[in-house]
Amino acid sequence: MITRRDFLKAGIAVAALGAVPRGFAMATARKEKAIGVQLYSVRDDLSKDFDGTMKALVKIGYKRLEAAGYSDGKFYGKSPAEMKAYLSDLGARMIGSHTGSGLLAEGDEKGWDFWKKNVDATTELGCKWIVQAGYPSGDIKSLSDVRRLADQFNRCGELAKKNGLRFAFHNHVDEFKELEGKIPFDVLIEQTDKSLVTFQIDTAQLVYGGFQCHDYVNRYPGRFANWHLKDANPDGKGSTEMGKGIVDFKALFAVAEKAGLEDYFVEQERYNMTPLEAMKYDYDFLMNADYVKW
């Protein structure tokens, strides 16, 4: 299964409305659905033709974007100011950015310097979210390590909040493998401050972990303000176009308000067509789903 953990190195919704919605109840009044896209979905296209691919996404209707990585103070080779201006000209906005690191050693100020610089760049880009995109499973040997990671997330959340950002953690599969009789994902939720840390549901990865997305929302209401909408292949390998897999999107959107949903992004890693055709397919799926109210 492809995950973004190995990739970490490598829009405005409607112009007249301006502001990003602050909550589900506020967002339901929108006339146009606020469908975002994680740019990892078109990673190969971007590497071949960045400008053409970005324009194609905006033409489909994706004006709310999420970056797949941050490196050396830049996003896709552009400084935060350059990227912000470029997207503004397209009528789009970078709502969030994926980044990440391993489990930092205690007293590792070099590691924290990375987070501080990252937060500064993400703020300058005009984002709302900064997201740790991977679980450092290679560093996790015990529940004590999981709790220390939760403490790290709280500190990341504090850094983000001081800069007007929101911090989120994006799940994969390893967090759902039992450790010392506990599910690490549960420990992370229970050991983090809900005012500082939210959890970005990767719908396919959570299902591959053996659970249902809406069940987690019901178990931990208010902790899932940000979603990655990804359908899971029945064969357990990667993702597919929305509606072709085994994720119960209708049940998830039924608990959107309970989750505290603010933003959601389409993500797809495997395709039955070209990546851009898949992005159009997924966009149309959400636009035509009567249970998606915004």
N, C-alpha and C positions, 0 to 999 in steps of 0.2 A: 504494500500500500504506500502511495506517495504521501509524504507529509511535508509541511513547510519547515520543519525543524532543520532539515538539511539545506534549506534554501535561504536561511537568514542572512547569509553573507551576500550571497549574490544580489453632490454638487449643490453646489447649492440646489435645492429641490425644485423650487420655482422662483425665478428671480424677483418677482414682485413680493414674495412672502419673506425673503431674506433669511430670517433666523432659523436655526436648526431647532426642531421640536424638542421640548424638554420632557415630554412624557406622553404616554399612549393616549390618555384622554384628550390632551391638547391636539395630538396628531390626527385623531380620527376625523377632525373637521376638514382636513385637507381635501381638495378636489382631485389632486393627482397623487398617485401612490409614490411614496418616497423610497424607491427601490435603488439600493446601492450595489456596487460590485467590488469584490476583492480582485486587485489587478494581477494576482498570481494566476488567476484563471486564464489569462492571455499572455503568460510569461514569454513564450517562444515568439509570438507575434510582436510583442513589444521589443524584443531584442533585435528583430529584423527591421521593423518599421514602427518606431515609437509614435511618431506624429500621426501616421495614417491609422494606426490601431486606436489611439486615443480618440481621434475624430470619429471613427466607426462606433466606438462605445457610446459616445455622446449622441450620435445620430440614432442609435437604438433607443436611447432614453435614459441611459445611465449618466446622471450628473452628480451623483454622490459616490465618491471613490474612496477606496482604502488601499494604501500602499502596501507592498509585500515586503519591504525592507528599507533599512536605513544604513548607510555606510559612509564613513569619513565625512560626516556633516552634509551629505547630499542624498537626494531622493532621485533615483534613476539618472544619476549624473548631473542633476541640476541642484543648485543651491536652493534653500527654502524660499527665498524671495523670487528666484527665477521660476520655480515650479508654481508658486502661488499666482504669479502674473500670467504664466502660460495657461493655467487652468481657468483663470478669470476670463481670458480672451475666448476660451472655448465655452464659457457659460457653465463651468463645472467647479467643484470644490473637493479638496481632499478632506474627508471627514475624519479619517483616522490613519494610523500607520502601525504596521507590525514591526516588531523588533525583538530583542531578547538577549538573554545571556544564560549561562549556567548558574548553578547554585554558588553564590559568591562566598568565599571564605570570610570568616569573621575578621574584621579589620581591613578588608580588601578595599582600600580607598581608590585604587586604580579602577576597580570594577565600578565603583560608584561614580567616578568621574565620567565613565561611559554613559551612565544613566543621566547624569546632569546635562551633559552635552546633547544627548539624544532628546531630552525633554525640551531644552532650549530650541533645538532645530525644529521639533514637531510643533512647538508653540508658534514659532516664526512662520511656519507653513500655514498656520490658521486652522489646525486640526482641533477636533473636540476630544478624540480618543488617542491614547498611546497604549499599545497592546503587546504584552509578552506572548509571543506566538508559539512557544514550545515548552514542554515539560522536560527539565533536565534529568531524564531518567537515569542516565549514567552516573549522576552524582547522588542519586537517592538510594541509600542502603537501608534506611530505617525510618520509622515514624518520626524520630527526632529530626532527621533531615527534612522531612515534609513540613514539620512545624517551623523549622528554621527558614524554609522557603516561604512559608506563609508570612513570617516576620519580614522577610525581604520584600514581599508584595506590599505589605503595609507601608514600608518605607518608600517604595516606588510610588504608591498612592499618595503619600504626603508630598513627595517631590512634584508629582503631576498636579495636585490640587493647588499648590502654591503658585503654579504657572497657569492656572485656569483650565487645566486638562483633566480628563478622566482616565484612570488606569484600569485596564481589564486584562484578564488572563484567558487565553484561547486553549481549549482542551484538545487533546489527542486521545489515544487509546490507553497508554500506559498508566495514566492516572486512575484508571478503573480496575487495575489489577490489585487484588487484595494484598495488603502488607501488614503483618502482625495483627491479623484479624480485622483490619479497617480498610476502607476504600480511601486512598489518598486524596481523591477529588473531594470527598466529604470533609476530610480533615482540613483541606485548604479553605473550603467555604466557612467552616466553623471557626477557624483560627484567624480569619481576616476580618478587618473592620469594614462593615457594609457601607460606611460613609466614604471609604477610601478605595475599595476594591470591588469591581464587578466581574462577572464571568461571561465571556463571549462563547456562547454555545456553538460548537461545531456539530451540526445536527447529525451528519453521517458518522463522525468519529465517536460521538456519544452512543449512537445505536450500535456501532461495532464493538463498543465497550460492554454491551450487554444490557443496556437500559433504554428507557423511552424518555425523550426530551421533556414531554409534558409532566411526566412523573417527577422529574427533578425540579421543575418549576413549582409543582405542588408541595414538594418537600422543603424547598428553600425559596419561598416567595420573596420577590423584590431583589433578587441577587443576579438576575440575568437581563440586564438592560440592553445588551448588544448580542446579535445573533449572526452566525454564518449559516446561510441556507444552502445546504449541500445534500443532494440525495445520494443514498448509499446503494451501491450495486448489490443485488441479491447474492452474488458470488463472493461477497466480502472483500472485494478488491477495488479500492478507490471509489470514485463517484461517477454519477451519470446525470443525464438531464433530469430536471425536476419533474416529478410525477411518474418517472420510469422505474424508480427504486422502491425502497422499503421504509423510508422515513414518513411518519404520519404528520405532515405539515398542517393539516386541518386541526388535529388535536392540539398541536403546539400553538397555533394562532388563537385557538379558543381560550388559552390561558395567557395571552399576550399582556393584558393589563395586570394580571397577577404577577407576571415576571418583572414588570416595570419596564417593558420594552420601549426603547427610544430610537434605536437604529438597527437596521439589518442589511446584510450584504450577501449577494449571490456569490458562491464560490464553486468552481468545478475543476477537477484535476484530470479526469479522463473523459473522453468524448466519443460519441457515435457519429460525429460530423466535424466540421472545422470548429476551432474554439470560438470564433466570432458567431458562427451559426448557432452554436450551443448557447452563447450568451443571449442571442435574440430569442431562442426557444424558451430559455428560463425567464427572461423578462416578460414574454407574452403569457407564460404560465401564471406568473404572479399577477399580471394585469387582469387576467380573466378569472382568477380564483375569487369567488364571491366572499370567501371567508377572510381574505386579506383586505382590511378596511382602510389601510393607508400605505 
